[in-house]
Amino acid sequence: MSPPAGSGRPPKGDWQSLDPFEKAAQWREADPKGADKLLELAEKRGNAEMERDRRQAEHKMELERSQAKHLESMDIRLWRTQLIGIVGGLLCIGGLIAVAWHYADSGNLVPGLGIFGIGSGLTAAVYGVGRSISNEMPAKKRSRT
């Protein structure tokens, strides 16, 4: 913007070197109504920008709260899933013990021990794979750091 006409303005080079407050003072001297309107527009724009920034900050905080709540619920679900897996594995091994005991009572000790050994090994393998998968999950990594 250039200074208003008839304002006794300084040469163009000097006008460019003035800081915004000095320019505003010269505008107010030369054209008080125009300066007031300009200040009113600047105030409206500044208020609108501050309101936008406030809404963006509120939105960002709400997203962060929502993400934290989601990560917490995912951690709880992961814990429940691991608990179910452990209880299920223990029940499976208990069932294998009962089957092996039944085989032993009926005189078939070697097949009973084979069923117990294979079943226990597979149960341990499933538990180990589940544990390694849960350690690779992104939510788990974020909660460690």
C-alpha positions in Angstrom: 0.0 0.0 0.0 1.1 3.5 -0.6 0.3 6.5 1.6 -2.8 8.5 0.7 -2.6 11.4 -1.7 -1.9 14.8 -0.2 -0.5 13.4 3.0 2.9 15.2 2.8 4.3 11.7 2.4 8.0 11.1 2.3 9.7 9.9 -0.9 8.9 6.4 -2.0 12.2 4.9 -0.7 11.6 6.5 2.7 8.0 5.1 2.9 9.3 1.6 2.2 11.8 1.8 5.0 9.3 2.9 7.7 8.1 0.3 10.1 4.4 -0.6 10.1 3.6 1.5 13.2 5.1 4.7 11.6 3.2 4.0 8.4 0.0 3.6 10.5 0.6 6.9 12.2 1.1 8.7 8.9 -2.1 7.1 7.6 -4.0 8.2 10.6 -2.8 11.8 10.2 -3.7 11.9 6.5 -6.9 10.0 6.5 -8.4 9.3 9.9 -11.6 7.6 8.6 -9.6 5.3 6.3 -7.1 4.5 9.0 -10.0 3.6 11.4 -11.6 1.4 8.7 -8.2 -0.2 8.1 -7.7 -0.9 11.8 -11.3 -2.3 12.1 -10.6 -4.7 9.2 -7.3 -5.7 10.7 -8.9 -6.3 14.1 -11.6 -8.4 12.5 -9.0 -10.4 10.6 -6.9 -10.8 13.7 -9.9 -12.0 15.8 -10.9 -14.4 13.1 -7.4 -15.9 13.0 -7.2 -16.1 16.8 -10.6 -17.9 16.8 -9.4 -20.3 14.1 -6.2 -21.0 16.0 -8.2 -21.6 19.2 -10.5 -24.1 17.4 -7.6 -25.9 15.8 -5.9 -26.2 19.3 -9.1 -27.6 20.8 -9.5 -30.0 17.9 -5.9 -31.2 18.3 -6.4 -31.7 22.0 -9.6 -33.7 21.4 -7.8 -35.8 18.8 -4.9 -36.5 21.2 -7.4 -37.4 24.0 -9.3 -39.7 21.6 -6.0 -41.4 20.5 -4.9 -41.9 24.0 -8.3 -43.4 24.9 -8.1 -45.7 21.8 -4.5 -46.9 22.7 -5.6 -47.6 26.2 -8.6 -49.7 25.1 -6.3 -51.5 22.6 -3.9 -52.3 25.4 -6.7 -53.6 27.5 -8.0 -55.8 24.7 -4.5 -57.1 24.1 -4.1 -58.0 27.8 -7.5 -59.7 27.7 -6.6 -61.7 24.6 -3.3 -62.8 26.2 -5.1 -63.8 29.4 -7.6 -65.9 27.4 -4.8 -67.5 25.5 -2.9 -68.4 28.7 -6.0 -69.8 30.4 -7.0 -71.7 27.2 -3.5 -73.1 27.0 -3.5 -74.2 30.6 -7.0 -75.8 30.1 -5.6 -77.6 27.0 -2.7 -79.0 28.9 -5.0 -80.0 31.7 -7.1 -81.9 29.2 -4.0 -83.5 27.7 -3.0 -84.6 31.2 -6.4 -86.2 31.7 -6.2 -88.0 28.3 -2.7 -89.2 29.0 -3.8 -90.4 32.5 -6.7 -92.3 30.9 -4.3 -93.9 28.4 -1.9 -94.8 31.2 -4.8 -96.4 33.2 -5.8 -98.4 30.2 -2.3 -99.8 29.8 -1.2 -97.6 26.9 1.4 -95.5 28.5 3.6 -94.7 25.5 0.7 -93.4 23.2 -0.6 -91.4 26.2 2.8 -89.8 26.8 3.1 -89.2 23.0 -0.3 -87.4 22.9 0.6 -85.4 26.0 4.1 -84.4 24.6 2.9 -83.5 21.2 -0.1 -81.6 22.5 1.9 -79.7 25.1 4.6 -78.9 22.5 2.0 -77.5 20.1 0.3 -75.5 22.9 3.7 -74.0 23.9 4.4 -73.2 20.2 1.0 -71.4 19.9 1.7 -69.5 23.1 5.2 -68.5 21.9 3.9 -67.4 18.5 1.1 -65.4 20.1 3.6 -63.7 22.4 6.0 -62.8 19.6 3.1 -61.3 17.6 1.9 -59.3 20.5 5.4 -57.9 21.0 5.5 -56.7 17.4 2.2 -54.8 17.6 2.6 -51.0 17.2 0.5 -50.1 20.3 2.9 -52.2 22.4 5.9 -50.4 21.0 4.5 -47.0 21.6 3.6 -47.8 25.2 7.2 -48.9 25.9 8.8 -45.7 24.7 
